[in-house]
Amino acid sequence: MLLFAVCCNAQIDDLQRDYFRAQNFVLHGETDSAMAIWRIHEDVVVFAECLADLLIATEDYSQALEVCRKLESTNPSEAQFRMARIYAGMGFAEESVEYLGKHLAGKSAKSYSQVIRCKEFENINRTQEWRDFWETPRYSKSDETFADVEYNISCGNYDYAIEILDGANTKSWRRNYLYAKAYYGMEKYVQATKYLENINSKDVEVIALRFSIEKASGNYASAYETGKLLLVVDSYNAENLLDFADVCLNQKKYLEARRYTGRYLQCFPDNEKALFMDSRLALSSENKDDALVEISQIIEQNSSNPEYFVMRGEIYYDYEMWDLAAYDFSMALDITPDDARLNYLMGMCRYYQASYEKACFYWRRAATGKSREAAEMYYRYCEK
């Protein structure tokens, strides 16, 4: 039994890695490589959905239809919605609205705004079949209310979203979820948590919102437990790996955090956010050499963020490599010239380089910025 569980976990990890690798190929415009991975795992729902979406986007409707017909046996709702888009793209209004009707009658129906945003429906939205289809009400009153609330939350209209919910006559768990989502957007985490406590649903979006609220409010112990659950129920969301690693970092679980950033970087090796987090983790666990390699890679990609130069400069500073440290601190000071700590460190570099006048210049600037350390150095070595 144990061996079976280990094999299953290994298979899940392999599938997750391939899924993320395909995502990275898409990000870099290598769609043929992504498609090759999706075809290998076409019997897995999430891979089939990605393959169908790419085929639809490239207007390869015949192949997309073939993929969706297979998908219909395992995930009928998503397959039917894609088939509606395919037939619309082909200009077949009758078939399109037939599959759209099947999809909207199911439990995981897209909202009206999600439907009309699909460009394929533009091919049929002036046909009689399309007009007749929408003559029949397709959404309940609460569905329309929740869609309106979601839209206003997405636009940052949180007060109005809450006002709509206050007037909603429904006991659906989704009402509490949307209250929580609106208060989360307003950074009112106590109120957001209160509404989530009234929800028994194990829906992925509820778990994800709970994790986000716990993380944002600094409740890292709870976020750690919720995050472990989220990694299981939403395993094909790569950003969960980084968010959970960040929680581990705040819990000082550095080695565990690096397991997740490492898994992410296997598939997205040049991702700036992941590289920076991993370099911070390496530094926190006293692995300065790894941190130095990664932060240098980041700077090659983006030399406009002073935080990157500060981190590398401090590593060089600890290694007593004054020239290299001074270069990085000067690059950071070009962007943030009034940073007191940076001016102090720059002054120390110049002092160890025996450039005393320059050291005094930076210490004086740092002392003006209320640096006690810089003031002490200035009065000790610069006041005559």
LUMDREN-801581 format. One record per residue (C-alpha): residue number from 1; x, y, z. Coordinates in Angstrom, 2 decimals. Example, Ala and Ser with C-alpha at 12.3 -4.5 7.8 and 13.67 -1.06 7.14 Angstrom:
BEGIN
R	seq	X	Y	Z
R	1	12.30	-4.50	7.80;
R	2	13.67	-1.06	7.14;
END
This chain:
BEGIN
R	seq	X	Y	Z
R	1	0.00	0.00	0.00;
R	2	2.84	2.39	0.89;
R	3	4.63	1.64	-2.38;
R	4	1.40	2.34	-4.30;
R	5	1.01	5.71	-2.55;
R	6	4.62	6.66	-3.32;
R	7	4.16	5.72	-7.00;
R	8	0.95	7.77	-7.22;
R	9	2.65	10.81	-5.68;
R	10	5.59	10.47	-8.07;
R	11	3.18	10.31	-11.02;
R	12	1.36	13.44	-9.80;
R	13	4.69	15.26	-9.42;
R	14	5.70	14.22	-12.95;
R	15	2.38	15.42	-14.37;
R	16	2.63	18.70	-12.46;
R	17	6.17	19.26	-13.72;
R	18	5.14	18.60	-17.34;
R	19	2.12	20.88	-16.98;
R	20	4.30	23.72	-15.69;
R	21	6.94	23.11	-18.35;
R	22	4.25	23.46	-21.01;
R	23	3.13	26.73	-19.42;
R	24	6.69	28.01	-19.59;
R	25	6.92	27.09	-23.27;
R	26	3.76	29.09	-23.93;
R	27	5.18	32.08	-22.03;
R	28	8.21	31.99	-24.32;
R	29	6.13	31.58	-27.50;
R	30	7.17	27.95	-28.01;
R	31	3.64	26.66	-28.54;
R	32	4.70	23.60	-30.57;
R	33	6.72	22.33	-27.59;
R	34	3.79	23.00	-25.25;
R	35	1.40	21.19	-27.57;
R	36	3.70	18.16	-27.70;
R	37	3.53	17.86	-23.90;
R	38	-0.25	18.29	-23.83;
R	39	-0.69	15.58	-26.47;
R	40	1.40	13.11	-24.46;
R	41	-0.98	13.55	-21.50;
R	42	-4.18	14.16	-23.46;
R	43	-6.03	11.64	-21.29;
R	44	-5.57	13.95	-18.27;
R	45	-8.33	16.58	-18.10;
R	46	-6.22	19.70	-17.47;
R	47	-3.85	18.83	-20.32;
R	48	-6.74	18.17	-22.71;
R	49	-8.31	21.52	-21.79;
R	50	-5.06	23.38	-22.50;
R	51	-4.63	21.55	-25.80;
R	52	-8.20	22.39	-26.84;
R	53	-7.75	26.05	-25.87;
R	54	-4.61	26.39	-27.97;
R	55	-6.24	24.68	-30.96;
R	56	-9.25	27.01	-30.64;
R	57	-6.96	30.05	-30.38;
R	58	-5.17	29.00	-33.57;
R	59	-8.55	28.27	-35.24;
R	60	-7.69	24.62	-35.78;
R	61	-11.32	23.77	-35.12;
R	62	-11.41	20.21	-36.47;
R	63	-8.64	19.03	-34.13;
R	64	-10.07	21.04	-31.24;
R	65	-13.43	19.33	-31.78;
R	66	-11.77	15.92	-31.70;
R	67	-10.07	16.72	-28.38;
R	68	-13.31	18.07	-26.86;
R	69	-15.33	15.00	-27.85;
R	70	-12.91	12.87	-25.83;
R	71	-12.97	15.41	-23.00;
R	72	-16.77	15.31	-22.82;
R	73	-16.74	11.91	-21.11;
R	74	-14.60	13.14	-18.20;
R	75	-15.49	16.84	-17.90;
R	76	-18.70	17.44	-19.88;
R	77	-19.28	21.03	-18.73;
R	78	-15.89	22.37	-19.89;
R	79	-16.02	20.28	-23.07;
R	80	-19.49	21.57	-23.97;
R	81	-18.49	25.19	-23.50;
R	82	-15.46	24.73	-25.74;
R	83	-17.56	22.92	-28.34;
R	84	-19.98	25.86	-28.34;
R	85	-17.02	28.15	-29.04;
R	86	-15.68	25.85	-31.76;
R	87	-18.99	25.67	-33.64;
R	88	-19.39	29.44	-33.28;
R	89	-15.91	29.91	-34.73;
R	90	-16.92	27.69	-37.64;
R	91	-20.07	29.77	-38.11;
R	92	-22.49	26.96	-37.11;
R	93	-24.94	28.85	-34.89;
R	94	-27.42	26.01	-34.35;
R	95	-24.79	23.57	-33.06;
R	96	-23.10	26.29	-31.01;
R	97	-26.19	27.32	-29.05;
R	98	-27.08	23.64	-28.53;
R	99	-23.81	23.00	-26.68;
R	100	-23.92	26.36	-24.95;
R	101	-27.37	25.47	-23.62;
R	102	-26.05	22.16	-22.27;
R	103	-23.18	23.94	-20.57;
R	104	-25.33	26.65	-18.98;
R	105	-27.72	24.02	-17.63;
R	106	-24.87	22.42	-15.65;
R	107	-23.40	23.27	-12.26;
R	108	-20.19	24.95	-13.46;
R	109	-21.73	27.37	-15.94;
R	110	-19.81	30.41	-17.12;
R	111	-21.30	33.80	-16.36;
R	112	-22.85	35.88	-19.14;
R	113	-19.84	38.21	-19.19;
R	114	-17.50	35.23	-19.55;
R	115	-19.55	33.94	-22.47;
R	116	-19.75	37.14	-24.46;
R	117	-16.02	37.84	-24.00;
R	118	-15.21	34.80	-26.16;
R	119	-14.44	36.17	-29.61;
R	120	-15.76	33.05	-31.38;
R	121	-19.35	34.03	-30.52;
R	122	-18.92	37.24	-32.52;
R	123	-19.35	35.05	-35.62;
R	124	-22.92	34.16	-34.68;
R	125	-24.16	36.94	-32.39;
R	126	-26.30	38.46	-35.16;
R	127	-27.99	35.23	-36.16;
R	128	-31.58	34.34	-35.39;
R	129	-30.42	31.24	-33.47;
R	130	-28.35	33.41	-31.10;
R	131	-31.21	35.86	-30.51;
R	132	-33.70	33.06	-29.93;
R	133	-31.31	31.35	-27.52;
R	134	-31.13	34.36	-25.22;
R	135	-34.91	34.88	-25.30;
R	136	-35.04	32.05	-22.75;
R	137	-33.69	33.06	-19.30;
R	138	-30.39	31.22	-18.80;
R	139	-29.45	32.45	-15.34;
R	140	-31.24	32.63	-12.01;
R	141	-31.66	35.95	-10.22;
R	142	-28.93	35.03	-7.73;
R	143	-26.57	34.04	-10.57;
R	144	-27.03	37.47	-12.13;
R	145	-26.51	39.17	-8.75;
R	146	-23.32	37.24	-8.04;
R	147	-21.96	37.96	-11.52;
R	148	-22.62	41.67	-10.92;
R	149	-20.81	41.50	-7.58;
R	150	-17.83	39.66	-9.12;
R	151	-17.59	42.33	-11.80;
R	152	-17.60	45.17	-9.28;
R	153	-14.99	43.44	-7.11;
R	154	-12.76	42.99	-10.17;
R	155	-13.09	46.75	-10.81;
R	156	-12.25	47.63	-7.20;
R	157	-15.79	48.82	-6.44;
R	158	-15.86	47.00	-3.11;
R	159	-18.38	49.20	-1.29;
R	160	-20.87	48.89	-4.14;
R	161	-20.30	45.11	-4.29;
R	162	-21.14	44.88	-0.58;
R	163	-24.20	47.06	-1.11;
R	164	-25.44	44.64	-3.79;
R	165	-24.87	41.68	-1.47;
R	166	-26.73	43.42	1.36;
R	167	-29.80	43.53	-0.88;
R	168	-29.47	39.95	-2.14;
R	169	-32.19	37.56	-0.98;
R	170	-30.26	34.29	-0.97;
R	171	-28.73	31.93	1.60;
R	172	-26.13	30.56	-0.81;
R	173	-22.62	30.03	0.58;
R	174	-21.44	32.08	-2.39;
R	175	-22.91	35.21	-0.83;
R	176	-20.62	34.84	2.21;
R	177	-17.71	34.01	-0.09;
R	178	-18.22	37.23	-2.05;
R	179	-18.54	39.26	1.14;
R	180	-15.20	37.80	2.22;
R	181	-13.66	38.52	-1.19;
R	182	-14.82	42.14	-1.12;
R	183	-13.52	42.74	2.41;
R	184	-10.22	41.07	1.44;
R	185	-9.93	43.54	-1.42;
R	186	-10.47	46.35	1.09;
R	187	-7.75	44.82	3.34;
R	188	-10.32	44.35	6.11;
R	189	-9.15	40.88	7.03;
R	190	-11.10	40.45	10.28;
R	191	-14.43	40.98	8.49;
R	192	-13.32	38.79	5.59;
R	193	-12.41	35.95	7.97;
R	194	-15.75	36.26	9.74;
R	195	-17.66	35.57	6.52;
R	196	-15.43	32.64	5.57;
R	197	-16.10	31.01	8.94;
R	198	-19.74	30.61	7.87;
R	199	-18.83	28.60	4.77;
R	200	-18.69	24.80	4.84;
R	201	-17.82	24.49	1.14;
R	202	-14.50	22.83	0.25;
R	203	-14.48	24.61	-3.10;
R	204	-10.99	25.46	-4.38;
R	205	-11.72	29.19	-4.59;
R	206	-12.83	29.24	-0.94;
R	207	-9.63	27.53	0.22;
R	208	-7.55	29.85	-1.98;
R	209	-9.26	32.95	-0.56;
R	210	-8.80	31.70	3.02;
R	211	-5.09	31.16	2.32;
R	212	-4.73	34.65	0.80;
R	213	-6.46	36.29	3.77;
R	214	-4.37	34.39	6.33;
R	215	-1.17	35.21	4.47;
R	216	-2.02	38.89	3.96;
R	217	-2.98	39.33	7.62;
R	218	0.28	37.76	8.84;
R	219	-1.41	34.69	10.29;
R	220	1.33	32.46	8.89;
R	221	0.69	29.46	11.17;
R	222	-2.85	29.10	9.79;
R	223	-1.72	29.99	6.26;
R	224	0.83	27.17	6.46;
R	225	-1.89	24.59	7.19;
R	226	-4.32	26.01	4.63;
R	227	-1.52	26.26	2.06;
R	228	-0.71	22.56	2.37;
R	229	-4.36	21.78	1.56;
R	230	-4.37	24.25	-1.35;
R	231	-1.30	22.60	-2.89;
R	232	-3.29	19.35	-3.04;
R	233	-6.66	20.62	-4.30;
R	234	-5.18	23.15	-6.76;
R	235	-2.01	21.34	-7.73;
R	236	-1.78	22.75	-11.26;
R	237	-1.53	26.37	-10.14;
R	238	2.19	27.16	-10.17;
R	239	1.80	30.40	-8.20;
R	240	0.66	28.35	-5.20;
R	241	4.21	26.99	-4.93;
R	242	5.70	30.46	-4.56;
R	243	2.98	31.71	-2.22;
R	244	3.45	28.69	0.04;
R	245	7.24	29.12	-0.07;
R	246	6.73	32.70	1.11;
R	247	4.69	31.45	4.05;
R	248	7.44	28.94	4.88;
R	249	9.98	31.78	4.72;
R	250	7.98	33.78	7.25;
R	251	7.78	30.67	9.43;
R	252	11.59	30.31	9.15;
R	253	11.13	26.93	7.44;
R	254	13.88	27.75	4.94;
R	255	14.70	24.26	3.68;
R	256	11.03	23.44	3.12;
R	257	10.51	26.74	1.33;
R	258	13.44	26.03	-1.01;
R	259	11.86	22.69	-1.97;
R	260	8.92	24.62	-3.41;
R	261	10.92	27.39	-5.07;
R	262	13.20	24.69	-6.45;
R	263	10.24	22.82	-7.92;
R	264	9.00	26.06	-9.48;
R	265	12.41	26.96	-10.91;
R	266	12.74	23.52	-12.51;
R	267	9.94	24.56	-14.84;
R	268	10.31	28.36	-14.89;
R	269	14.10	28.76	-14.61;
R	270	14.24	32.45	-15.52;
R	271	11.28	33.64	-13.43;
R	272	12.43	36.79	-11.64;
R	273	10.07	36.53	-8.68;
R	274	11.02	32.90	-8.00;
R	275	14.75	33.53	-8.37;
R	276	14.60	36.46	-5.94;
R	277	12.63	34.47	-3.37;
R	278	15.02	31.52	-3.67;
R	279	18.03	33.81	-3.30;
R	280	16.47	35.29	-0.14;
R	281	15.90	31.79	1.19;
R	282	19.47	30.78	0.39;
R	283	20.72	33.86	2.22;
R	284	18.48	33.15	5.22;
R	285	19.94	29.64	5.48;
R	286	23.51	31.01	5.24;
R	287	24.01	29.67	1.70;
R	288	25.53	32.86	0.34;
R	289	27.12	31.29	-2.73;
R	290	23.76	30.08	-4.07;
R	291	22.23	33.46	-3.29;
R	292	25.04	35.24	-5.13;
R	293	24.61	33.13	-8.28;
R	294	20.84	33.66	-8.37;
R	295	20.81	37.38	-7.59;
R	296	23.43	37.93	-10.32;
R	297	21.18	36.08	-12.77;
R	298	18.28	38.33	-11.78;
R	299	20.34	41.50	-12.26;
R	300	21.24	40.35	-15.78;
R	301	17.51	40.18	-16.49;
R	302	16.48	43.37	-14.68;
R	303	18.92	46.05	-13.56;
R	304	16.25	48.59	-12.56;
R	305	15.38	47.21	-9.12;
R	306	17.62	48.64	-6.35;
R	307	16.66	45.80	-4.01;
R	308	18.61	43.36	-6.17;
R	309	21.78	45.44	-6.08;
R	310	21.45	45.90	-2.31;
R	311	21.22	42.16	-1.75;
R	312	24.23	41.35	-3.92;
R	313	26.18	44.29	-2.48;
R	314	25.59	43.04	1.07;
R	315	26.85	39.57	0.10;
R	316	30.02	41.10	-1.37;
R	317	30.28	43.28	1.75;
R	318	30.17	40.20	4.00;
R	319	32.90	38.65	1.83;
R	320	34.93	41.90	2.25;
R	321	34.97	42.41	-1.52;
R	322	34.83	46.18	-1.19;
R	323	35.12	47.15	-4.88;
R	324	32.26	44.87	-5.94;
R	325	30.13	45.85	-2.95;
R	326	30.70	49.56	-3.65;
R	327	29.69	49.10	-7.29;
R	328	26.37	47.49	-6.34;
R	329	25.64	50.05	-3.61;
R	330	26.36	52.89	-6.05;
R	331	23.94	51.35	-8.58;
R	332	21.26	51.18	-5.90;
R	333	22.01	54.74	-4.77;
R	334	21.49	55.97	-8.32;
R	335	17.88	54.85	-7.91;
R	336	17.37	55.59	-4.17;
R	337	19.98	58.27	-3.30;
R	338	18.51	59.14	0.12;
R	339	18.56	55.61	1.57;
R	340	20.37	56.02	4.90;
R	341	21.50	52.43	5.29;
R	342	22.85	52.31	1.74;
R	343	24.81	55.52	2.27;
R	344	26.26	54.11	5.49;
R	345	27.35	50.88	3.78;
R	346	28.79	52.82	0.86;
R	347	30.74	54.92	3.33;
R	348	32.12	51.77	4.96;
R	349	33.24	50.43	1.58;
R	350	35.06	53.69	0.83;
R	351	36.63	53.62	4.29;
R	352	38.02	50.10	3.75;
R	353	39.25	51.23	0.33;
R	354	41.14	54.04	2.12;
R	355	39.05	56.66	0.30;
R	356	38.34	58.63	3.47;
R	357	36.90	61.81	1.97;
R	358	34.31	59.80	0.07;
R	359	33.58	57.77	3.19;
R	360	32.86	60.98	5.08;
R	361	30.62	62.20	2.27;
R	362	28.41	59.09	2.44;
R	363	28.40	58.94	6.24;
R	364	27.30	62.59	6.41;
R	365	24.49	61.86	3.98;
R	366	23.46	58.78	5.97;
R	367	23.59	60.72	9.25;
R	368	21.23	63.27	7.74;
R	369	18.90	60.34	7.13;
R	370	18.98	59.49	10.86;
R	371	21.54	56.66	10.69;
R	372	23.03	56.35	14.19;
R	373	25.86	54.12	12.92;
R	374	26.80	56.63	10.23;
R	375	26.72	59.53	12.69;
R	376	29.10	57.69	15.02;
R	377	31.55	56.97	12.16;
R	378	31.31	60.55	10.91;
R	379	32.08	62.13	14.30;
R	380	34.87	59.63	14.97;
R	381	36.73	59.97	11.67;
R	382	35.52	63.08	9.85;
R	383	35.13	65.84	12.46;
R	384	38.42	67.70	12.90;
END
